[in-house]
Amino acid sequence: MDLEPTCLALLALRLQPSGSAVVLLDAQRPDGSWGSFANDNEASGVTGLAFLTLNTLGTFPDAASRAADWLLDASGRQSSWIWKWKFRTTDTRVRFDPEKFGWPWEPGTCSWVVPTAFALLALKQSFPCCRTGRVAYRVERGVEMLLDRACPNGGWNAGNGIVYGAPMAPHLDATAIALLALRSESRQELIERGLAWLQRHPSSCSAPWSLAWSILALDAYDEPVAGLQERLAALAERDAIEDNGTLAVVALALDCEVSGNPFEVIA
C-alpha cells in the first residue's frame, strides 16, 4: 500500500461512511510514524499527511497522538549543531538558514518543502490555539523554514530557493502546498509574493495534479476558483486519470467549495 494516494483517497471520500481508515492504523509504525509504503522499515515524510488524514476523519485519536509525538521529535538534519556548522562554513552552495528547519522526506536528510508543509498543517489543525512548548517551537521553526526557502521571484521549489547562486524555478504543487501551510500566518511579503505567483500560473497548466493543488490553495485564500475548476474538469474528462493520488486531489479540488477544504487552516 502506497501511503500518499491512500491518504488522499480517504480525504476525498471523507463524507462517505467507511471503515477504510483502519488501513492507516494497520500501517502505522510502533514509533508513531508511517513509511512511504505500508511495509517500509523506516519512517517517511508522509507521516504528516497521514496524521492530517486521521485528524480530518476524526478517527483513532491514540494513533494521531503518537503521530504528533513523532513529528515533534523528527527534524531535518540541519537542525543539529554539526550540520549547522557545515552549512555555514563548507557547504555554502545552497542558500538557506540552517537555524530554520522543518521535516525531511527520509530520516537523516535535510528538510524539504512538502513534508514540512504537511507536518505544519497536521500540527496546526491538531493544536488550533494556545500552542506552547514543543508544539509552538516546531510550528515556528517550520514556518520560518518555508519562508526561508521561498524562491526569489515568488513561489516554492521542492527544496531550496537558490542553488549555486541561481534562483530556482517555483513548482505549482510545492507552492500551493506551502501556501496552505502558511494560510494562518500574517500576510507578509513572501506569502503575498507566493500567492501572486500562484494566481498567475494555473490558467495555462495542463497537469491535473498541479492544477488541483493550485485550486485547493487559492480556495483556502478565498480567491475565485470556478474558472480553474472548469478547466480541471475538462482535463479530467479528456484524459483518463490512472493515478489514484491524482484522481483524489482532483476530486478534492472540484468539490472544495461544496464539501469544504481539508487542507485549510483558518487564523
Disulfide bonds with the S-S distance in Angstrom:
none
